[in-house]
Amino acid sequence: MTRWLPFAGLVVVTGVIAFVAGWQARGITETDVIEGMAARYEAQGGDASACVAVPGEGRVWIEVRCGSTVYYASRFGRLLSVSNPEGPEA
């Protein structure tokens, strides 16, 4: 009986990690990501109404294009990278 305890513990930990990851993914929407990236662009002096989003590829869930700046976001809403990090053009 005791030789199965490490395996059972591993199964429980894996289940908890999967549950938490699923909970986080369920809680974020495309709108949340787009609004967050538009707010970031606006904080740099740009116009948030100039932002549009398109589906990403691979690790990138959404590409938010604000003028010449492109924000790449993951499924959890995290910013992966930015092209044209200098900010909005004047």
N, C-alpha and C positions, 0 to 999 in steps of 0.2 A: 504494500500500500504506500509506503513512504517514498518508494523510488519514482512514483508518478507525481509527487508534489512539485518538483521543479518544472515539469512539463505543464502541469495545471496552472502554475503561477505564470508561466510564459503566455499561455493561452488567455488568461484573464488580463494581463497587462496589454497584450496585443488588442484585445477587444476594447479595452478602455481607450487606447490611443485611436483606434478606428472610430469609435463613437464620438470622441472629441473633435476629430478632423471632420467628420460628417456634420456635426453640429455647427461648426464654424462655416463650412461651405454652404449650408442651408441658410445661414443668417445673412449672407451678403448677396446683394442683387447687382445687376448690371448698372442700374440707376445710381446706386450707392457709389460704385467705382467711378462712373462718369462724373458725378457731382464732386467727388473728392479731388479728382484730377483737374477739373475745371476750376475749383477753388484754389488749387495750387498755382495754376496758370494765372488766375486773377490776382493772387498775392504777389506775383512777379511783375504785375503791371499790364497784363493782357486783358482781353475781353472774353469772359466766360461763355458768351453766346457764340463765339467763333469755334467752339469745340464740338467735334463729332466723334463717334466711336464706331469701330469696325471690329469684327471677330479677329482674334489673333491666331497664331499657329504654334504648336508645340506647347512649351511652358507658358506662353503668353495667352491669357484668356481674352483680354480686350486691349485693343490699341486705341487710345484716346488722342485724337489729332486736334491740336489747338494752334491754328496758324501753321507755322513751320516747325513747331515743337510737337514731338510724338512721345506720349507716355505709354509704357508697356506694363500692364498689370497682370498679376497672377490670379488664380481662381479664388484666392483668399483675400483679394483686394490689395495686396502688397505691391508697391512699385518695384518692378524688376530693373528697369533702365529707362533712360531718357535720351532721345536724340535732340540735338540743338539745346543743350543745357544752359545756354546763355540767356534764355528767356525769350519773351516776345519781342518781335522787331518793332521799332518805332516807326 
